Amino acid sequence: MIGLKSSYEPIYDQVVSFVGEQGRMKFVRPLYVALNKAEGGRQIALDCFKKQKSGYHQIAQKMIERDLK
């Protein structure tokens, strides 16, 4: 979270990897929000979510979609 809040770009790949492996909303939602706000991270968050969306619970899908819009 600290890396994302400071827009530390080398951490972005690790975040994308983690949200692809982990499906729990309490873990992935804050990371998507932080990545979305990070400099240069919005498109990465959108692309990653589009790819991983089907693996998340329906409620998580809706809430993350709302966060990214």
CHARMM internal coordinates of N, CA and C (Angstrom, degrees):
IC EDIT
DIST 1 N 1 CA 1.4456
DIST 1 CA 1 C 1.5345
ANGL 1 N 1 CA 1 C 110.45
DIST 1 C 2 N 1.3067
ANGL 1 CA 1 C 2 N 116.52
DIHE 1 N 1 CA 1 C 2 N -39.10
DIST 2 N 2 CA 1.4602
ANGL 1 C 2 N 2 CA 119.50
DIHE 1 CA 1 C 2 N 2 CA 179.66
DIST 2 CA 2 C 1.5283
ANGL 2 N 2 CA 2 C 110.13
DIHE 1 C 2 N 2 CA 2 C -63.75
DIST 2 C 3 N 1.3247
ANGL 2 CA 2 C 3 N 116.02
DIHE 2 N 2 CA 2 C 3 N -42.03
DIST 3 N 3 CA 1.4607
ANGL 2 C 3 N 3 CA 120.06
DIHE 2 CA 2 C 3 N 3 CA 178.72
DIST 3 CA 3 C 1.5161
ANGL 3 N 3 CA 3 C 112.09
DIHE 2 C 3 N 3 CA 3 C -62.23
DIST 3 C 4 N 1.3249
ANGL 3 CA 3 C 4 N 117.25
DIHE 3 N 3 CA 3 C 4 N -39.87
DIST 4 N 4 CA 1.4598
ANGL 3 C 4 N 4 CA 120.70
DIHE 3 CA 3 C 4 N 4 CA 179.05
DIST 4 CA 4 C 1.5203
ANGL 4 N 4 CA 4 C 111.43
DIHE 3 C 4 N 4 CA 4 C -70.83
DIST 4 C 5 N 1.3268
ANGL 4 CA 4 C 5 N 116.74
DIHE 4 N 4 CA 4 C 5 N -40.42
DIST 5 N 5 CA 1.4645
ANGL 4 C 5 N 5 CA 119.67
DIHE 4 CA 4 C 5 N 5 CA -179.61
DIST 5 CA 5 C 1.5290
ANGL 5 N 5 CA 5 C 111.70
DIHE 4 C 5 N 5 CA 5 C -65.70
DIST 5 C 6 N 1.3305
ANGL 5 CA 5 C 6 N 116.23
DIHE 5 N 5 CA 5 C 6 N -27.30
DIST 6 N 6 CA 1.4607
ANGL 5 C 6 N 6 CA 119.13
DIHE 5 CA 5 C 6 N 6 CA 178.41
DIST 6 CA 6 C 1.5321
ANGL 6 N 6 CA 6 C 111.81
DIHE 5 C 6 N 6 CA 6 C -97.76
DIST 6 C 7 N 1.3403
ANGL 6 CA 6 C 7 N 116.53
DIHE 6 N 6 CA 6 C 7 N 10.00
DIST 7 N 7 CA 1.4757
ANGL 6 C 7 N 7 CA 123.09
DIHE 6 CA 6 C 7 N 7 CA 178.81
DIST 7 CA 7 C 1.5262
ANGL 7 N 7 CA 7 C 111.64
DIHE 6 C 7 N 7 CA 7 C 55.27
DIST 7 C 8 N 1.3142
ANGL 7 CA 7 C 8 N 116.83
DIHE 7 N 7 CA 7 C 8 N 43.34
DIST 8 N 8 CA 1.4608
ANGL 7 C 8 N 8 CA 122.95
DIHE 7 CA 7 C 8 N 8 CA 178.19
DIST 8 CA 8 C 1.5292
ANGL 8 N 8 CA 8 C 108.38
DIHE 7 C 8 N 8 CA 8 C -82.24
DIST 8 C 9 N 1.3173
ANGL 8 CA 8 C 9 N 116.58
DIHE 8 N 8 CA 8 C 9 N 96.11
DIST 9 N 9 CA 1.4660
ANGL 8 C 9 N 9 CA 122.56
DIHE 8 CA 8 C 9 N 9 CA -170.51
DIST 9 CA 9 C 1.5263
ANGL 9 N 9 CA 9 C 115.49
DIHE 8 C 9 N 9 CA 9 C -58.86
DIST 9 C 10 N 1.3255
ANGL 9 CA 9 C 10 N 121.72
DIHE 9 N 9 CA 9 C 10 N -33.45
DIST 10 N 10 CA 1.4680
ANGL 9 C 10 N 10 CA 119.50
DIHE 9 CA 9 C 10 N 10 CA 178.64
DIST 10 CA 10 C 1.5373
ANGL 10 N 10 CA 10 C 114.17
DIHE 9 C 10 N 10 CA 10 C -59.83
DIST 10 C 11 N 1.3272
ANGL 10 CA 10 C 11 N 118.13
DIHE 10 N 10 CA 10 C 11 N -19.06
DIST 11 N 11 CA 1.4691
ANGL 10 C 11 N 11 CA 120.92
DIHE 10 CA 10 C 11 N 11 CA -179.11
DIST 11 CA 11 C 1.5253
ANGL 11 N 11 CA 11 C 112.20
DIHE 10 C 11 N 11 CA 11 C -83.31
DIST 11 C 12 N 1.3252
ANGL 11 CA 11 C 12 N 117.90
DIHE 11 N 11 CA 11 C 12 N -16.63
DIST 12 N 12 CA 1.4585
ANGL 11 C 12 N 12 CA 121.64
DIHE 11 CA 11 C 12 N 12 CA -174.33
DIST 12 CA 12 C 1.5291
ANGL 12 N 12 CA 12 C 112.37
DIHE 11 C 12 N 12 CA 12 C -57.40
DIST 12 C 13 N 1.3310
ANGL 12 CA 12 C 13 N 117.48
DIHE 12 N 12 CA 12 C 13 N -42.52
DIST 13 N 13 CA 1.4701
ANGL 12 C 13 N 13 CA 120.32
DIHE 12 CA 12 C 13 N 13 CA -179.76
DIST 13 CA 13 C 1.5237
ANGL 13 N 13 CA 13 C 112.06
DIHE 12 C 13 N 13 CA 13 C -63.15
DIST 13 C 14 N 1.3165
ANGL 13 CA 13 C 14 N 116.94
DIHE 13 N 13 CA 13 C 14 N -37.64
DIST 14 N 14 CA 1.4632
ANGL 13 C 14 N 14 CA 120.64
DIHE 13 CA 13 C 14 N 14 CA 178.74
DIST 14 CA 14 C 1.5246
ANGL 14 N 14 CA 14 C 110.65
DIHE 13 C 14 N 14 CA 14 C -67.90
DIST 14 C 15 N 1.3191
ANGL 14 CA 14 C 15 N 117.31
DIHE 14 N 14 CA 14 C 15 N -37.03
DIST 15 N 15 CA 1.4651
ANGL 14 C 15 N 15 CA 121.45
DIHE 14 CA 14 C 15 N 15 CA 178.02
DIST 15 CA 15 C 1.5256
ANGL 15 N 15 CA 15 C 109.62
DIHE 14 C 15 N 15 CA 15 C -65.35
DIST 15 C 16 N 1.3256
ANGL 15 CA 15 C 16 N 116.83
DIHE 15 N 15 CA 15 C 16 N -45.49
DIST 16 N 16 CA 1.4647
ANGL 15 C 16 N 16 CA 121.36
DIHE 15 CA 15 C 16 N 16 CA 178.94
DIST 16 CA 16 C 1.5285
ANGL 16 N 16 CA 16 C 110.35
DIHE 15 C 16 N 16 CA 16 C -60.31
DIST 16 C 17 N 1.3049
ANGL 16 CA 16 C 17 N 116.61
DIHE 16 N 16 CA 16 C 17 N -42.07
DIST 17 N 17 CA 1.4585
ANGL 16 C 17 N 17 CA 121.06
DIHE 16 CA 16 C 17 N 17 CA 177.79
DIST 17 CA 17 C 1.5271
ANGL 17 N 17 CA 17 C 111.53
DIHE 16 C 17 N 17 CA 17 C -62.68
DIST 17 C 18 N 1.3231
ANGL 17 CA 17 C 18 N 116.74
DIHE 17 N 17 CA 17 C 18 N -44.35
DIST 18 N 18 CA 1.4632
ANGL 17 C 18 N 18 CA 120.96
DIHE 17 CA 17 C 18 N 18 CA -178.61
DIST 18 CA 18 C 1.5236
ANGL 18 N 18 CA 18 C 111.85
DIHE 17 C 18 N 18 CA 18 C -64.61
DIST 18 C 19 N 1.3322
ANGL 18 CA 18 C 19 N 118.06
DIHE 18 N 18 CA 18 C 19 N -46.07
DIST 19 N 19 CA 1.4670
ANGL 18 C 19 N 19 CA 119.08
DIHE 18 CA 18 C 19 N 19 CA -178.25
DIST 19 CA 19 C 1.5251
ANGL 19 N 19 CA 19 C 111.14
DIHE 18 C 19 N 19 CA 19 C -69.45
DIST 19 C 20 N 1.3304
ANGL 19 CA 19 C 20 N 117.33
DIHE 19 N 19 CA 19 C 20 N -17.34
DIST 20 N 20 CA 1.4538
ANGL 19 C 20 N 20 CA 120.76
DIHE 19 CA 19 C 20 N 20 CA 174.34
DIST 20 CA 20 C 1.5199
ANGL 20 N 20 CA 20 C 112.49
DIHE 19 C 20 N 20 CA 20 C -79.51
DIST 20 C 21 N 1.3163
ANGL 20 CA 20 C 21 N 116.50
DIHE 20 N 20 CA 20 C 21 N -27.78
DIST 21 N 21 CA 1.4604
ANGL 20 C 21 N 21 CA 121.36
DIHE 20 CA 20 C 21 N 21 CA -179.57
DIST 21 CA 21 C 1.5218
ANGL 21 N 21 CA 21 C 112.14
DIHE 20 C 21 N 21 CA 21 C -90.53
DIST 21 C 22 N 1.3192
ANGL 21 CA 21 C 22 N 116.44
DIHE 21 N 21 CA 21 C 22 N -33.22
DIST 22 N 22 CA 1.4625
ANGL 21 C 22 N 22 CA 122.17
DIHE 21 CA 21 C 22 N 22 CA -174.59
DIST 22 CA 22 C 1.5209
ANGL 22 N 22 CA 22 C 109.60
DIHE 21 C 22 N 22 CA 22 C -103.02
DIST 22 C 23 N 1.3155
ANGL 22 CA 22 C 23 N 117.18
DIHE 22 N 22 CA 22 C 23 N 135.02
DIST 23 N 23 CA 1.4546
ANGL 22 C 23 N 23 CA 120.25
DIHE 22 CA 22 C 23 N 23 CA -178.74
DIST 23 CA 23 C 1.5134
ANGL 23 N 23 CA 23 C 114.84
DIHE 22 C 23 N 23 CA 23 C -111.97
DIST 23 C 24 N 1.3238
ANGL 23 CA 23 C 24 N 117.38
DIHE 23 N 23 CA 23 C 24 N -5.45
DIST 24 N 24 CA 1.4657
ANGL 23 C 24 N 24 CA 119.98
DIHE 23 CA 23 C 24 N 24 CA -177.58
DIST 24 CA 24 C 1.5132
ANGL 24 N 24 CA 24 C 110.71
DIHE 23 C 24 N 24 CA 24 C -70.68
DIST 24 C 25 N 1.3284
ANGL 24 CA 24 C 25 N 115.27
DIHE 24 N 24 CA 24 C 25 N 128.26
DIST 25 N 25 CA 1.4504
ANGL 24 C 25 N 25 CA 120.92
DIHE 24 CA 24 C 25 N 25 CA -176.35
DIST 25 CA 25 C 1.5254
ANGL 25 N 25 CA 25 C 111.82
DIHE 24 C 25 N 25 CA 25 C -60.44
DIST 25 C 26 N 1.3209
ANGL 25 CA 25 C 26 N 117.45
DIHE 25 N 25 CA 25 C 26 N -36.98
DIST 26 N 26 CA 1.4708
ANGL 25 C 26 N 26 CA 119.38
DIHE 25 CA 25 C 26 N 26 CA -177.15
DIST 26 CA 26 C 1.5240
ANGL 26 N 26 CA 26 C 111.86
DIHE 25 C 26 N 26 CA 26 C -65.31
DIST 26 C 27 N 1.3310
ANGL 26 CA 26 C 27 N 117.63
DIHE 26 N 26 CA 26 C 27 N -18.96
DIST 27 N 27 CA 1.4563
ANGL 26 C 27 N 27 CA 121.07
DIHE 26 CA 26 C 27 N 27 CA 177.01
DIST 27 CA 27 C 1.5226
ANGL 27 N 27 CA 27 C 112.14
DIHE 26 C 27 N 27 CA 27 C -96.01
DIST 27 C 28 N 1.3266
ANGL 27 CA 27 C 28 N 117.48
DIHE 27 N 27 CA 27 C 28 N -44.46
DIST 28 N 28 CA 1.4645
ANGL 27 C 28 N 28 CA 119.96
DIHE 27 CA 27 C 28 N 28 CA -172.07
DIST 28 CA 28 C 1.5232
ANGL 28 N 28 CA 28 C 113.99
DIHE 27 C 28 N 28 CA 28 C -83.55
DIST 28 C 29 N 1.3029
ANGL 28 CA 28 C 29 N 118.12
DIHE 28 N 28 CA 28 C 29 N -32.60
DIST 29 N 29 CA 1.4659
ANGL 28 C 29 N 29 CA 119.68
DIHE 28 CA 28 C 29 N 29 CA -176.98
DIST 29 CA 29 C 1.5314
ANGL 29 N 29 CA 29 C 112.68
DIHE 28 C 29 N 29 CA 29 C -60.58
DIST 29 C 30 N 1.3367
ANGL 29 CA 29 C 30 N 119.12
DIHE 29 N 29 CA 29 C 30 N -48.99
DIST 30 N 30 CA 1.4730
ANGL 29 C 30 N 30 CA 118.12
DIHE 29 CA 29 C 30 N 30 CA 178.53
DIST 30 CA 30 C 1.5325
ANGL 30 N 30 CA 30 C 112.78
DIHE 29 C 30 N 30 CA 30 C -61.95
DIST 30 C 31 N 1.3274
ANGL 30 CA 30 C 31 N 116.84
DIHE 30 N 30 CA 30 C 31 N -31.89
DIST 31 N 31 CA 1.4656
ANGL 30 C 31 N 31 CA 119.65
DIHE 30 CA 30 C 31 N 31 CA 178.83
DIST 31 CA 31 C 1.5242
ANGL 31 N 31 CA 31 C 111.11
DIHE 30 C 31 N 31 CA 31 C -69.75
DIST 31 C 32 N 1.3212
ANGL 31 CA 31 C 32 N 117.02
DIHE 31 N 31 CA 31 C 32 N -41.07
DIST 32 N 32 CA 1.4638
ANGL 31 C 32 N 32 CA 119.49
DIHE 31 CA 31 C 32 N 32 CA 176.11
DIST 32 CA 32 C 1.5259
ANGL 32 N 32 CA 32 C 111.15
DIHE 31 C 32 N 32 CA 32 C -62.35
DIST 32 C 33 N 1.3086
ANGL 32 CA 32 C 33 N 117.05
DIHE 32 N 32 CA 32 C 33 N -42.89
DIST 33 N 33 CA 1.4698
ANGL 32 C 33 N 33 CA 120.95
DIHE 32 CA 32 C 33 N 33 CA 179.60
DIST 33 CA 33 C 1.5277
ANGL 33 N 33 CA 33 C 109.79
DIHE 32 C 33 N 33 CA 33 C -61.87
DIST 33 C 34 N 1.3165
ANGL 33 CA 33 C 34 N 117.32
DIHE 33 N 33 CA 33 C 34 N -46.80
DIST 34 N 34 CA 1.4650
ANGL 33 C 34 N 34 CA 121.02
DIHE 33 CA 33 C 34 N 34 CA -178.97
DIST 34 CA 34 C 1.5276
ANGL 34 N 34 CA 34 C 111.26
DIHE 33 C 34 N 34 CA 34 C -66.48
DIST 34 C 35 N 1.3194
ANGL 34 CA 34 C 35 N 117.22
DIHE 34 N 34 CA 34 C 35 N -41.25
DIST 35 N 35 CA 1.4681
ANGL 34 C 35 N 35 CA 120.87
DIHE 34 CA 34 C 35 N 35 CA 178.56
DIST 35 CA 35 C 1.5247
ANGL 35 N 35 CA 35 C 110.40
DIHE 34 C 35 N 35 CA 35 C -64.93
DIST 35 C 36 N 1.3128
ANGL 35 CA 35 C 36 N 116.49
DIHE 35 N 35 CA 35 C 36 N -38.70
DIST 36 N 36 CA 1.4599
ANGL 35 C 36 N 36 CA 121.61
DIHE 35 CA 35 C 36 N 36 CA 178.44
DIST 36 CA 36 C 1.5332
ANGL 36 N 36 CA 36 C 111.32
DIHE 35 C 36 N 36 CA 36 C -62.29
DIST 36 C 37 N 1.3221
ANGL 36 CA 36 C 37 N 117.19
DIHE 36 N 36 CA 36 C 37 N -35.82
DIST 37 N 37 CA 1.4664
ANGL 36 C 37 N 37 CA 121.70
DIHE 36 CA 36 C 37 N 37 CA -178.73
DIST 37 CA 37 C 1.5260
ANGL 37 N 37 CA 37 C 112.65
DIHE 36 C 37 N 37 CA 37 C -84.63
DIST 37 C 38 N 1.3334
ANGL 37 CA 37 C 38 N 117.43
DIHE 37 N 37 CA 37 C 38 N -18.73
DIST 38 N 38 CA 1.4617
ANGL 37 C 38 N 38 CA 120.92
DIHE 37 CA 37 C 38 N 38 CA -177.35
DIST 38 CA 38 C 1.5309
ANGL 38 N 38 CA 38 C 110.34
DIHE 37 C 38 N 38 CA 38 C -70.02
DIST 38 C 39 N 1.3033
ANGL 38 CA 38 C 39 N 114.62
DIHE 38 N 38 CA 38 C 39 N 149.64
DIST 39 N 39 CA 1.4605
ANGL 38 C 39 N 39 CA 120.27
DIHE 38 CA 38 C 39 N 39 CA 179.31
DIST 39 CA 39 C 1.5274
ANGL 39 N 39 CA 39 C 110.14
DIHE 38 C 39 N 39 CA 39 C -62.80
DIST 39 C 40 N 1.3211
ANGL 39 CA 39 C 40 N 116.85
DIHE 39 N 39 CA 39 C 40 N 122.09
DIST 40 N 40 CA 1.4579
ANGL 39 C 40 N 40 CA 121.75
DIHE 39 CA 39 C 40 N 40 CA -179.28
DIST 40 CA 40 C 1.5166
ANGL 40 N 40 CA 40 C 113.94
DIHE 39 C 40 N 40 CA 40 C 77.04
DIST 40 C 41 N 1.3182
ANGL 40 CA 40 C 41 N 117.80
DIHE 40 N 40 CA 40 C 41 N 8.28
DIST 41 N 41 CA 1.4582
ANGL 40 C 41 N 41 CA 120.54
DIHE 40 CA 40 C 41 N 41 CA -175.65
DIST 41 CA 41 C 1.5162
ANGL 41 N 41 CA 41 C 114.94
DIHE 40 C 41 N 41 CA 41 C -100.79
DIST 41 C 42 N 1.3264
ANGL 41 CA 41 C 42 N 118.01
DIHE 41 N 41 CA 41 C 42 N -14.37
DIST 42 N 42 CA 1.4616
ANGL 41 C 42 N 42 CA 120.20
DIHE 41 CA 41 C 42 N 42 CA -175.57
DIST 42 CA 42 C 1.5283
ANGL 42 N 42 CA 42 C 112.15
DIHE 41 C 42 N 42 CA 42 C -58.81
DIST 42 C 43 N 1.3219
ANGL 42 CA 42 C 43 N 117.38
DIHE 42 N 42 CA 42 C 43 N -50.36
DIST 43 N 43 CA 1.4630
ANGL 42 C 43 N 43 CA 119.87
DIHE 42 CA 42 C 43 N 43 CA -177.74
DIST 43 CA 43 C 1.5273
ANGL 43 N 43 CA 43 C 111.07
DIHE 42 C 43 N 43 CA 43 C -66.16
DIST 43 C 44 N 1.3116
ANGL 43 CA 43 C 44 N 116.85
DIHE 43 N 43 CA 43 C 44 N -35.06
DIST 44 N 44 CA 1.4719
ANGL 43 C 44 N 44 CA 120.80
DIHE 43 CA 43 C 44 N 44 CA 177.10
DIST 44 CA 44 C 1.5226
ANGL 44 N 44 CA 44 C 109.57
DIHE 43 C 44 N 44 CA 44 C -63.18
DIST 44 C 45 N 1.3418
ANGL 44 CA 44 C 45 N 116.98
DIHE 44 N 44 CA 44 C 45 N -44.46
DIST 45 N 45 CA 1.4616
ANGL 44 C 45 N 45 CA 121.10
DIHE 44 CA 44 C 45 N 45 CA 178.79
DIST 45 CA 45 C 1.5182
ANGL 45 N 45 CA 45 C 111.19
DIHE 44 C 45 N 45 CA 45 C -62.20
DIST 45 C 46 N 1.3242
ANGL 45 CA 45 C 46 N 117.63
DIHE 45 N 45 CA 45 C 46 N -43.12
DIST 46 N 46 CA 1.4674
ANGL 45 C 46 N 46 CA 121.12
DIHE 45 CA 45 C 46 N 46 CA -179.62
DIST 46 CA 46 C 1.5207
ANGL 46 N 46 CA 46 C 111.35
DIHE 45 C 46 N 46 CA 46 C -65.16
DIST 46 C 47 N 1.3290
ANGL 46 CA 46 C 47 N 116.64
DIHE 46 N 46 CA 46 C 47 N -45.15
DIST 47 N 47 CA 1.4662
ANGL 46 C 47 N 47 CA 120.48
DIHE 46 CA 46 C 47 N 47 CA 179.91
DIST 47 CA 47 C 1.5261
ANGL 47 N 47 CA 47 C 111.83
DIHE 46 C 47 N 47 CA 47 C -64.54
DIST 47 C 48 N 1.3243
ANGL 47 CA 47 C 48 N 115.72
DIHE 47 N 47 CA 47 C 48 N -42.17
DIST 48 N 48 CA 1.4585
ANGL 47 C 48 N 48 CA 120.41
DIHE 47 CA 47 C 48 N 48 CA -179.98
DIST 48 CA 48 C 1.5259
ANGL 48 N 48 CA 48 C 110.97
DIHE 47 C 48 N 48 CA 48 C -65.18
DIST 48 C 49 N 1.3196
ANGL 48 CA 48 C 49 N 116.24
DIHE 48 N 48 CA 48 C 49 N -43.81
DIST 49 N 49 CA 1.4594
ANGL 48 C 49 N 49 CA 119.58
DIHE 48 CA 48 C 49 N 49 CA 179.84
DIST 49 CA 49 C 1.5193
ANGL 49 N 49 CA 49 C 111.09
DIHE 48 C 49 N 49 CA 49 C -63.84
DIST 49 C 50 N 1.3108
ANGL 49 CA 49 C 50 N 117.19
DIHE 49 N 49 CA 49 C 50 N -41.23
DIST 50 N 50 CA 1.4655
ANGL 49 C 50 N 50 CA 121.04
DIHE 49 CA 49 C 50 N 50 CA 178.77
DIST 50 CA 50 C 1.5281
ANGL 50 N 50 CA 50 C 110.31
DIHE 49 C 50 N 50 CA 50 C -59.10
DIST 50 C 51 N 1.3253
ANGL 50 CA 50 C 51 N 116.07
DIHE 50 N 50 CA 50 C 51 N -40.11
DIST 51 N 51 CA 1.4649
ANGL 50 C 51 N 51 CA 121.47
DIHE 50 CA 50 C 51 N 51 CA -179.80
DIST 51 CA 51 C 1.5299
ANGL 51 N 51 CA 51 C 112.22
DIHE 50 C 51 N 51 CA 51 C -71.74
DIST 51 C 52 N 1.3380
ANGL 51 CA 51 C 52 N 117.58
DIHE 51 N 51 CA 51 C 52 N -39.64
DIST 52 N 52 CA 1.4616
ANGL 51 C 52 N 52 CA 122.38
DIHE 51 CA 51 C 52 N 52 CA -172.78
DIST 52 CA 52 C 1.5242
ANGL 52 N 52 CA 52 C 114.21
DIHE 51 C 52 N 52 CA 52 C -95.07
DIST 52 C 53 N 1.3045
ANGL 52 CA 52 C 53 N 118.09
DIHE 52 N 52 CA 52 C 53 N -9.10
DIST 53 N 53 CA 1.4649
ANGL 52 C 53 N 53 CA 123.24
DIHE 52 CA 52 C 53 N 53 CA -171.49
DIST 53 CA 53 C 1.5252
ANGL 53 N 53 CA 53 C 113.42
DIHE 52 C 53 N 53 CA 53 C -50.87
DIST 53 C 54 N 1.3011
ANGL 53 CA 53 C 54 N 117.81
DIHE 53 N 53 CA 53 C 54 N -44.07
DIST 54 N 54 CA 1.4653
ANGL 53 C 54 N 54 CA 120.82
DIHE 53 CA 53 C 54 N 54 CA -175.66
DIST 54 CA 54 C 1.5271
ANGL 54 N 54 CA 54 C 112.76
DIHE 53 C 54 N 54 CA 54 C -65.80
DIST 54 C 55 N 1.3083
ANGL 54 CA 54 C 55 N 118.05
DIHE 54 N 54 CA 54 C 55 N -19.16
DIST 55 N 55 CA 1.4576
ANGL 54 C 55 N 55 CA 121.61
DIHE 54 CA 54 C 55 N 55 CA -179.86
DIST 55 CA 55 C 1.5207
ANGL 55 N 55 CA 55 C 114.07
DIHE 54 C 55 N 55 CA 55 C -86.03
DIST 55 C 56 N 1.3273
ANGL 55 CA 55 C 56 N 117.07
DIHE 55 N 55 CA 55 C 56 N -6.42
DIST 56 N 56 CA 1.4598
ANGL 55 C 56 N 56 CA 121.59
DIHE 55 CA 55 C 56 N 56 CA -178.16
DIST 56 CA 56 C 1.5209
ANGL 56 N 56 CA 56 C 110.86
DIHE 55 C 56 N 56 CA 56 C -98.53
DIST 56 C 57 N 1.3067
ANGL 56 CA 56 C 57 N 115.50
DIHE 56 N 56 CA 56 C 57 N 155.08
DIST 57 N 57 CA 1.4612
ANGL 56 C 57 N 57 CA 121.71
DIHE 56 CA 56 C 57 N 57 CA 175.05
DIST 57 CA 57 C 1.5250
ANGL 57 N 57 CA 57 C 108.93
DIHE 56 C 57 N 57 CA 57 C -61.83
DIST 57 C 58 N 1.3236
ANGL 57 CA 57 C 58 N 117.16
DIHE 57 N 57 CA 57 C 58 N 152.07
DIST 58 N 58 CA 1.4648
ANGL 57 C 58 N 58 CA 121.76
DIHE 57 CA 57 C 58 N 58 CA -176.68
DIST 58 CA 58 C 1.5247
ANGL 58 N 58 CA 58 C 112.83
DIHE 57 C 58 N 58 CA 58 C -57.86
DIST 58 C 59 N 1.3191
ANGL 58 CA 58 C 59 N 117.15
DIHE 58 N 58 CA 58 C 59 N -39.36
DIST 59 N 59 CA 1.4697
ANGL 58 C 59 N 59 CA 119.87
DIHE 58 CA 58 C 59 N 59 CA 179.17
DIST 59 CA 59 C 1.5279
ANGL 59 N 59 CA 59 C 109.80
DIHE 58 C 59 N 59 CA 59 C -66.80
DIST 59 C 60 N 1.3292
ANGL 59 CA 59 C 60 N 116.74
DIHE 59 N 59 CA 59 C 60 N -41.87
DIST 60 N 60 CA 1.4617
ANGL 59 C 60 N 60 CA 120.38
DIHE 59 CA 59 C 60 N 60 CA 177.57
DIST 60 CA 60 C 1.5280
ANGL 60 N 60 CA 60 C 110.22
DIHE 59 C 60 N 60 CA 60 C -62.44
DIST 60 C 61 N 1.3193
ANGL 60 CA 60 C 61 N 117.15
DIHE 60 N 60 CA 60 C 61 N -41.21
DIST 61 N 61 CA 1.4649
ANGL 60 C 61 N 61 CA 120.93
DIHE 60 CA 60 C 61 N 61 CA 178.21
DIST 61 CA 61 C 1.5222
ANGL 61 N 61 CA 61 C 111.11
DIHE 60 C 61 N 61 CA 61 C -57.22
DIST 61 C 62 N 1.3212
ANGL 61 CA 61 C 62 N 116.41
DIHE 61 N 61 CA 61 C 62 N -48.75
DIST 62 N 62 CA 1.4637
ANGL 61 C 62 N 62 CA 120.85
DIHE 61 CA 61 C 62 N 62 CA -177.98
DIST 62 CA 62 C 1.5240
ANGL 62 N 62 CA 62 C 112.07
DIHE 61 C 62 N 62 CA 62 C -64.40
DIST 62 C 63 N 1.3222
ANGL 62 CA 62 C 63 N 116.62
DIHE 62 N 62 CA 62 C 63 N -42.56
DIST 63 N 63 CA 1.4621
ANGL 62 C 63 N 63 CA 119.86
DIHE 62 CA 62 C 63 N 63 CA -176.93
DIST 63 CA 63 C 1.5288
ANGL 63 N 63 CA 63 C 111.55
DIHE 62 C 63 N 63 CA 63 C -70.17
DIST 63 C 64 N 1.3088
ANGL 63 CA 63 C 64 N 116.98
DIHE 63 N 63 CA 63 C 64 N -40.97
DIST 64 N 64 CA 1.4759
ANGL 63 C 64 N 64 CA 119.92
DIHE 63 CA 63 C 64 N 64 CA 178.71
DIST 64 CA 64 C 1.5143
ANGL 64 N 64 CA 64 C 109.73
DIHE 63 C 64 N 64 CA 64 C -68.24
DIST 64 C 65 N 1.3304
ANGL 64 CA 64 C 65 N 117.44
DIHE 64 N 64 CA 64 C 65 N -40.91
DIST 65 N 65 CA 1.4730
ANGL 64 C 65 N 65 CA 120.38
DIHE 64 CA 64 C 65 N 65 CA 175.36
DIST 65 CA 65 C 1.5230
ANGL 65 N 65 CA 65 C 110.86
DIHE 64 C 65 N 65 CA 65 C -55.65
DIST 65 C 66 N 1.3125
ANGL 65 CA 65 C 66 N 116.22
DIHE 65 N 65 CA 65 C 66 N -45.28
DIST 66 N 66 CA 1.4621
ANGL 65 C 66 N 66 CA 121.22
DIHE 65 CA 65 C 66 N 66 CA 179.52
DIST 66 CA 66 C 1.5292
ANGL 66 N 66 CA 66 C 110.83
DIHE 65 C 66 N 66 CA 66 C -63.23
DIST 66 C 67 N 1.3204
ANGL 66 CA 66 C 67 N 117.20
DIHE 66 N 66 CA 66 C 67 N -39.39
DIST 67 N 67 CA 1.4635
ANGL 66 C 67 N 67 CA 120.69
DIHE 66 CA 66 C 67 N 67 CA 178.87
DIST 67 CA 67 C 1.5230
ANGL 67 N 67 CA 67 C 112.28
DIHE 66 C 67 N 67 CA 67 C -65.38
DIST 67 C 68 N 1.3243
ANGL 67 CA 67 C 68 N 116.81
DIHE 67 N 67 CA 67 C 68 N -35.11
DIST 68 N 68 CA 1.4587
ANGL 67 C 68 N 68 CA 120.57
DIHE 67 CA 67 C 68 N 68 CA -175.49
DIST 68 CA 68 C 1.5262
ANGL 68 N 68 CA 68 C 113.97
DIHE 67 C 68 N 68 CA 68 C -85.29
DIST 68 C 69 N 1.3104
ANGL 68 CA 68 C 69 N 117.74
DIHE 68 N 68 CA 68 C 69 N -10.17
DIST 69 N 69 CA 1.4791
ANGL 68 C 69 N 69 CA 119.57
DIHE 68 CA 68 C 69 N 69 CA -178.69
DIST 69 CA 69 C 1.4816
ANGL 69 N 69 CA 69 C 111.86
DIHE 68 C 69 N 69 CA 69 C -83.62
END
COOR INIT
IC SEED 1 N 1 CA 1 C
IC BUILD
